[in-house]
Amino acid sequence: MFEGNARALACYRRCGFIEEGRMREARYFEGAYHDRMIMSVLRDEWRAAGAPQNAAGAEHADAR
């Protein structure tokens, strides 16, 4: 996700994602450089945010 996308950032955060890292000036667009934000969520955090138990690959063989 690129910085400046406030709607996407709000959506990610509502789902329990946090910013793990940032690739500074990773994209040049419309005459300016923009950072790429790296977002992640752990399974327990995802569930705490209200995701159903079988969402996001929970049926996978190595799921807890």
C-alpha positions, 0 to 999 in steps of 0.5 A: 500500500502506498502512503497517501491512500487514507481510505485503504489505510483506514480499512487495513487498520479496521481489520487489525493490520499494523504498519510493519515497515516502510520502503521510502520513496519506492514509487515515483508517481505524478512528479513525486516519490511516495513511500510503500507501507508494509502492513501485516496482521497475525491470525489472533489479531485478525480474529480479535478484529472480528474475522470469522474463524475460517477466513484467510486460509484458516482451513490450511493444514498448518493453521493453529 
